[in-house]
Amino acid sequence: MPKHFPSLCLFVVSFLVSAAAQAEYTPKAERVTDNVYAIVGPLGQRSAENDGLNANFGLIVTRTGGILIDSGASRLGAEKLEKAIRMVTDKPVRWVINTGGQDHRWLGNDYFASRGAEIIALSKTAATQTQYAAQQIQSLERFLGDRLKGTKPLPAGKTLDGDTSTLELDGETLILQYTHAHYPGDAMVFLPKRGIVFSGDLVYVDRLLAIMPMSSVNHAQQAFKTMAALKPAHIIPGHGRVCDLAQAQRETGDYYEFLANVIGAAAKEMEPMQEVLGRNADLPAFRHLENYDSLHKANMNRAFTEFESQ
């Protein structure tokens, strides 16, 4: 055996591992129930490999066409979603419903509109899309690079006033409910005849939810209770695998309760922030969730600040 053979083997193995890590993400529509599908994205960060599809999307196939829940973060991401749709139906996408104003919820709108789809969102959601479009495009350039080319921000063209609105298509009923949880303009979609909720970024499972500077723990806690009262049989969360209400409660609802009722309550009592964060730094019930180590302390900090100002 040549002396350099072990080194060559190590090089090949290293190359294959690196190539696998950089493999391009291919979305797949997973059946939840008859004619309703979830497209579950990776839990990690936006990247050129996943074209910003690090979130979950949904598809409802009706008699005359598909209803897509959220459109991806770029034109190329939208094209990937369309390919996933074509694996289960050849019917056109008639509607795209945006559950939020964060990049991966709507920056694929232009692509689907060019294919004949009507883009729909609550008025508050569409306003957020307009407000943050330029900022999101600039931020995405860091992650997607040249793969962002051709992406044109297109806020929802059909806007629905109020915090709740009901839509009907081919006998399918969809109820949009404003949540303003993770991001301004967030909403969820409920299919009452099927007991299914597309939660948008209200619900995270398998990974810890993120509280950003513009998030609202107070709104999220109340919105989760509203969702739970619907008693859905299936939840397509914003991130993570399709789940039932019990898992959503354990991994998201209980965490909102902690942030509001423990961290928020301490803030209202004007306890020292660092003492509060220190004694709650280790939460065994949530330690198993991905991103716990990187997000938990920041989440507490932002929740404390929110409730301190109330």
N, C-alpha and C positions, 0 to 999 in steps of 0.2 A: 504493500500500500504506500503510495507517495507520502512523503513527510508532510506535505502541505494539505493532505486530504481532510484532517480534522478541522483545520482553519476554514477550508472551503465549505464544509458541512455547516459550521457555525454561521458563516456568512449567508448561506442559503436559508437557514432557519430564521436568522434575523431578518432577512429580506422578506420572507413570507409572512412573518409576524407583523412587520411594519406595513406590508401591503394590505393585510387583513384589517389592521387598525384604521387604514385610510380608505377602506372599501366604500364605494359610493352607496348611499342608502337608497333602497328601492321600496317605496310604500306598497302596502298590500291591504286590500279591503277585507276585513274579517266580519263574518256574519254574526250579528247579535240576535236577531230574530228575523222572521220573514220580511225581506225587502229592506231591512235596516242593517247598515254596516258601520263599523268603526275602522278608521285608519290610524293606527297607533304609532306615533313617532318615537324616536330615541329620547332617552332621558337627559342626555348631555347638552352641551352648548350648541348654538348655531355654528354651522361650518360649511365649507365649500362642498364637502362630501354629502351633507344632508340638505343642502340648498335652503337652510333655515326652516326645515320641516321638523323641528324638535318640539312638536306638540301633537295633539290629537285632532282628527278631523272626522266628519261623519257623512254618510250618504244614505238617503232615503229614496228608493226607487218606486215611482208612482206609475200609473197607467200610461201617462204621456211623456214622462221624463224624470230626470233625477233632481233631487234637492241636495245640494252640497252644503255642509255646515263648515264654514271657513275655507279660505282659498289659498293659504300658504303665504310665504314671505317674499316670493319672487316669481318672475315669469317662468323660470326653469322649474321652480318648485311646483307651480301650478300645472305645468306640463306633466310632471311626475304624478301629481294627483289624478290628472285626467287618464293617464295610462292605467293607474290602479282601478279607476272607475270602469274603464273599458274591459277589464278582466271579469266584471260581473254583469255588465249591461252595455248594449250598444245604443241605448236611448240617450238623447241629448241632455245636458244639464240645463234645466229650465230656470232654476233659482239657485242663487248662492246667498246664504244667510250668514252674516257676520256676527259672531258672539262678542266681538270686542274691537278695540282700536289699536291693540298691540300688533307689531309687524306681521307675525305669522298667522294672524287672524284675517288679514285683508289685502295684503300687497299683491296677491295673485288675482285680485278682482278684475283688473284690466284684461288679463288673458281670457278669463271666462266670459267677460262681457263681449270680447271680440268674437267669441264662439256662439253668441246669441243668448247668453244667460242674463236674467234680470238680477241685479244685486240689491239685496234687501238688508236693512238694519234699523234698529231703533234710532230716532233722531239724535239722541245723546251719544250713541255709538258713532254715528257718522260725523258728528261735530268733533269728536276726539280724533278720528282719522285725519280730518283736515288739519287740526291743530298740530299734530305730531308728525305728519308725513315727512317733511324735510329732515327733521331730526332723526327719524328712523332710517331713512335712506342713507344718511351719512354714517350712522352707527353700523348698519349692515355691511357697508363697504369694507369694514375691518375684517369681517368674518367670511364674506362670500367673494370678495374681490371681483374679478372679471365675470363671475357667474351671476352677478347682479345686473349686468347689462340687459337692456330691454325691459326692465321693470319700471312701470309707470304707476304712481299712486293714483288710484281711482276710488274715492269714497263712495259708499253705497248711494245709488241713484234713487231708489225708492226708500223713503224714510218714514218711520212710523212714530207718531207722537205718543207721549205718555210713558209710563214705566212698564206697562203691560199691553201687549197687542196679540190678536189672534189671526192666524192665516189659514186658508183652506186651499188645498190643491188635490183634485181627483179623489176626494173623500178623506184625505189625510189632513188632520188638524194639528197645527203647530202653535204653541203659545210662547211668545218671547217675553221674558221677565228680566227687568233691569236688576243688576246686582251691585255694580260699582265696587268690586271686591279687590282683585289684584291690580287692576288698571282702570283708570277712568273710562266710563262707557261700557264696561263689561256687562254681559247679559248671559242668560241661559235659555235653552230651548226645550220645552216639554211636549212630548207626544202623549196626550192623555189617553188615547185609545189603546196605546201599547205599553204605557207605564214606563217610558224611557225618557231620561233626561240627558241632553248634551249640556254639560255644566259650564263649558268654557273654563276660564281659569279660576272659577270658584272652588273647584275640587282638584286636589292632587293626591294620587296614591303612588306607592312604590318609591317616591322621593318626597322630601320635605318641601312644603310650599314655601314660596318666597314672598316676603313682605318688602315691597319697594317704597321709596319715598312718597310715591303717589298712591300707594295702596291704602285701603281703609279696613282695619281689623273690625271696627264697629259695624260697618256695612256688611262685611263678609260674614260675621257672626250671625247677623239677622237674616241675611240671604240664605245661609246654609239651613237655618231653621225653617225658612219658607220652603226650600227644596225638600227637606226631610218630611215636612207635612204632606207632601204629594205622595209619599210612600212609593217611590219608583222601584220597579223590579230590576232595572238595569240603569247604570250610570256610565256614560262615556265621559270620563273626566278630562280636564284640560291637559293633564300629563299622567301617564301611567296606564296600566291595563284596565280594560272594562271591568267594572266592579259592581257589587251590590251596595245597598245603603249602609249595611253594617261596617263594611271595610271603609267606606267614605267617612263614616262617623269616627271610626278609630283613628284614621290617619290624617283627616282634615278637620272634621267638626270638633273633635276633642282638643285639637291644637288651637283652633280659634277660641274655644272656651278657656283654655289655659292663658292665651295671650290677653284676652279681655278680662277674665275674672281673677287672675293672679297678677299678671304684670300690670294690666290696666288699673286694677283696684289699688295696687301699691302706688302707682303714679298719682292717682287721685288723692291718696292719703299723704302725698309729698314725701314718701320715703326716699332715701338716697338711691339713685339709679344703680350705681355700681354694687351696692349691697344686694339689691333685688336681683340683678343679673347674676351675681356670684352664687347666690343660694339656689338659683334655678338653672344653673349651667348644665347640669346632667339630668336629662329626662329619659329614663329607661324605656318608656312607652313609645318613644319616637326615635331612639338611637339607631334602630335598624334601617331607617329610611335613608336613601341616597341623598347626599348633600347636607346631611345633618350637621357635620362638623363645620362646614363652611357657612351655613346659613342661620343656625339657631341663635347665636348671640346677636347677630345683626337684626334678626326678626324681633327679638325681645327689645332691643334698643329702639327700633322704630315704633313698636307698639307702645312702649313707655312714653315716647315723645308725643304720639297721637293722643293718648288719654290724659297726659299731663296738661295738654293745652285745652282740654274741654272744660 
